[in-house]
Amino acid sequence: MKNSNMKFAVIVTIVAVALLAIIVVISSNKSQEQSVTEKTEVDLTGQPALGEKDAPVTVVEFGDFKCPSCKAWGETIYPQLVEDYLIPGDIKFSYVNVLFHGEESTVGAMAAESVFKQAPDSYWDFHKAIYDAQPEVNHDDVWLSKEKMLELAQEFPSINQDQLKQDIEEELTKPQVDIDEKLYTEHNVTQTPTIKINGSTIEDPFNYEAIKEMIDQELEAKKNE
């Protein structure tokens, strides 16, 4: 009787372990499926870009000039991307305006588009200047204004101040901003910054190891094509 009970206990234990293993495998597969995002390339026609035109990997930031997290990303993650991948020629980097903060976001985007149109060589420095001007505290205070954009532009001789003022006041660069709005809507961007690498979205834009892993995978895939 005792041996029979022991055998039964062993069988129950084996069955329990087997069931647990099956559950773990199923959960793991579900987790992997959830972590894989649909690959949708971003149409970057007419968008500002840095790096080699034919670089094998394209990194796109969907950002908002009024977004504190975008500023933090630009100060912490972006410099690593430049050092590790942009300078060596492995990636091309592009930026798409997002307008999650209403009128101020639109003003900043129109100003940036104006500079890109009239003085493309100054675009990225002006882009950085806008983020640098973002207040360290009281982010909700109004600061992204036409006056602030003109003030920042004074540091760049290549920028035509009158043209910049007209572009903002008469919304002459709004069509370019509308294209960006269409892009981030199409790509279901719900937070800033959102980072896409060859069409795939990084779940945590501040996880540089995950960014590196995806870029390296894309580089390896391109080599094997």
C-alpha positions in Angstrom: 0.0 0.0 0.0 2.8 2.3 0.9 4.6 1.6 -2.4 1.4 2.3 -4.3 1.0 5.7 -2.6 4.6 6.6 -3.3 4.1 5.6 -7.0 1.0 7.7 -7.2 2.8 10.7 -5.6 5.6 10.4 -8.1 3.2 10.3 -11.0 1.3 13.3 -9.7 4.6 15.2 -9.4 5.7 14.3 -12.9 2.4 15.4 -14.3 2.5 18.6 -12.4 6.0 19.4 -13.6 5.0 18.6 -17.2 2.0 20.9 -17.0 4.2 23.7 -15.5 6.7 23.3 -18.3 3.9 23.6 -20.9 2.5 26.7 -19.2 6.0 28.3 -19.2 6.5 27.6 -22.9 3.1 29.0 -23.8 3.7 32.1 -21.7 7.1 32.6 -23.2 5.8 32.3 -26.8 3.0 34.8 -26.0 5.6 37.2 -24.5 7.7 36.9 -27.6 4.7 37.5 -29.8 3.7 40.6 -27.8 7.2 42.0 -28.0 7.3 41.8 -31.8 5.9 44.9 -33.4 4.7 45.1 -37.0 7.4 46.5 -39.3 6.2 49.6 -41.1 8.7 51.8 -42.8 8.3 55.6 -42.4 8.1 57.7 -45.6 10.9 60.2 -45.0 10.5 62.1 -48.3 11.4 65.7 -47.6 12.3 65.1 -44.0 15.5 66.3 -42.4 18.1 63.6 -42.1 21.6 63.0 -40.9 24.1 60.4 -42.0 24.8 58.5 -45.2 21.9 58.6 -47.6 22.3 54.9 -48.4 23.0 53.8 -44.8 21.6 50.3 -44.2 19.6 51.3 -41.1 17.3 54.2 -40.6 16.4 55.5 -37.2 13.5 57.8 -36.8 12.6 59.9 -33.8 9.0 61.1 -33.5 9.5 64.0 -31.1 7.8 67.2 -29.7 9.9 70.3 -29.0 7.9 70.9 -25.8 8.4 67.3 -24.5 10.8 67.0 -21.6 11.4 63.4 -22.3 12.4 64.2 -25.9 15.0 66.7 -24.5 16.3 64.0 -22.1 16.5 61.5 -25.0 18.4 63.9 -27.1 20.9 64.5 -24.3 21.5 60.9 -23.2 20.7 58.4 -26.0 21.2 60.4 -29.2 24.9 61.2 -28.5 25.5 57.4 -28.1 23.8 56.7 -31.4 26.0 59.3 -33.1 29.2 57.9 -31.7 28.4 54.2 -32.2 26.5 54.2 -35.5 26.0 57.6 -37.2 29.7 58.6 -37.5 30.7 55.1 -38.7 28.0 55.4 -41.4 25.8 52.5 -40.2 22.6 54.6 -39.7 20.7 57.5 -41.1 18.8 59.5 -38.5 15.6 61.5 -39.2 13.2 63.5 -37.1 9.4 63.8 -37.4 7.5 66.6 -35.6 4.7 65.5 -33.2 2.1 68.0 -32.0 1.0 66.7 -28.7 1.2 70.0 -26.9 -1.0 72.0 -29.1 -0.2 75.5 -30.4 3.3 75.6 -28.9 4.3 72.4 -30.5 3.0 73.7 -33.8 4.9 77.0 -33.5 8.1 75.1 -32.8 7.6 72.7 -35.7 6.8 75.5 -38.1 9.9 77.4 -37.1 12.1 74.3 -37.5 10.5 73.6 -40.9 11.2 77.2 -41.9 14.9 76.9 -41.0 15.1 73.5 -42.8 13.6 75.1 -45.9 15.7 78.2 -46.1 19.0 77.2 -44.3 19.1 73.3 -44.2 22.7 73.4 -43.0 21.6 75.2 -39.8 18.6 73.0 -39.2 20.1 70.5 -36.7 21.8 73.2 -34.7 18.6 75.2 -34.5 16.8 72.0 -33.6 19.1 71.6 -30.7 18.8 75.2 -29.7 15.0 74.8 -29.3 15.5 71.9 -27.0 18.2 73.7 -25.1 15.7 76.6 -24.5 13.2 74.2 -22.9 12.8 75.3 -19.2 14.2 72.9 -16.6 11.1 73.3 -14.5 7.5 74.5 -15.0 7.3 72.7 -18.4 3.7 73.6 -18.8 4.5 77.3 -18.9 4.2 79.0 -22.3 7.7 79.4 -23.8 7.5 78.0 -27.3 6.5 81.3 -29.0 7.2 83.1 -32.2 9.3 85.6 -30.2 11.4 82.8 -28.7 12.0 81.3 -32.1 13.2 84.6 -33.5 15.4 85.1 -30.5 17.1 81.8 -31.0 17.5 82.4 -34.7 19.6 85.5 -34.0 22.5 83.1 -33.2 22.4 81.8 -36.8 23.5 84.3 -39.5 22.2 81.9 -42.2 18.6 82.2 -41.0 16.6 85.0 -42.6 14.7 86.5 -39.7 12.1 88.1 -41.8 11.3 84.9 -43.6 11.2 83.0 -40.3 8.8 85.5 -38.9 6.6 85.4 -42.0 6.6 81.6 -42.1 5.4 81.4 -38.5 2.8 84.3 -38.6 1.3 83.3 -42.0 1.8 79.5 -41.3 3.6 79.1 -44.6 5.3 75.9 -43.4 2.2 74.4 -41.9 1.8 72.1 -44.9 5.1 70.4 -44.0 3.9 70.1 -40.4 0.7 68.6 -41.6 2.7 65.9 -43.4 4.4 65.1 -40.0 1.0 65.0 -38.3 -0.2 62.5 -40.9 2.9 60.4 -40.5 2.7 60.1 -36.7 -1.0 59.3 -36.9 -0.4 56.6 -39.5 2.3 55.0 -37.4 0.1 55.1 -34.2 2.5 57.2 -32.2 1.0 57.7 -28.8 4.1 58.9 -26.8 7.2 61.0 -27.4 9.8 60.2 -28.1 8.9 57.2 -30.2 11.9 55.6 -31.9 11.5 53.4 -35.0 14.4 51.4 -36.4 13.9 50.3 -40.0 10.2 50.5 -39.4 10.1 48.6 -36.0 9.2 50.5 -32.8 11.5 50.3 -29.8 9.3 49.6 -26.7 11.5 51.7 -24.3 13.3 54.5 -26.2 15.6 55.0 -23.2 16.8 51.4 -23.3 20.0 51.9 -25.3 20.9 48.2 -25.1 17.6 47.3 -26.8 18.3 50.0 -29.5 21.8 48.6 -30.1 20.5 45.0 -30.3 17.9 46.0 -32.9 20.3 48.0 -35.0 22.9 45.2 -34.9 20.3 42.7 -36.0 19.3 45.0 -38.9 22.9 45.4 -39.9 23.5 41.7 -39.8 20.4 41.1 -41.9 21.4 43.6 -44.5 24.8 41.9 -44.8 23.2 38.5 -45.4 20.8 39.8 -48.1 
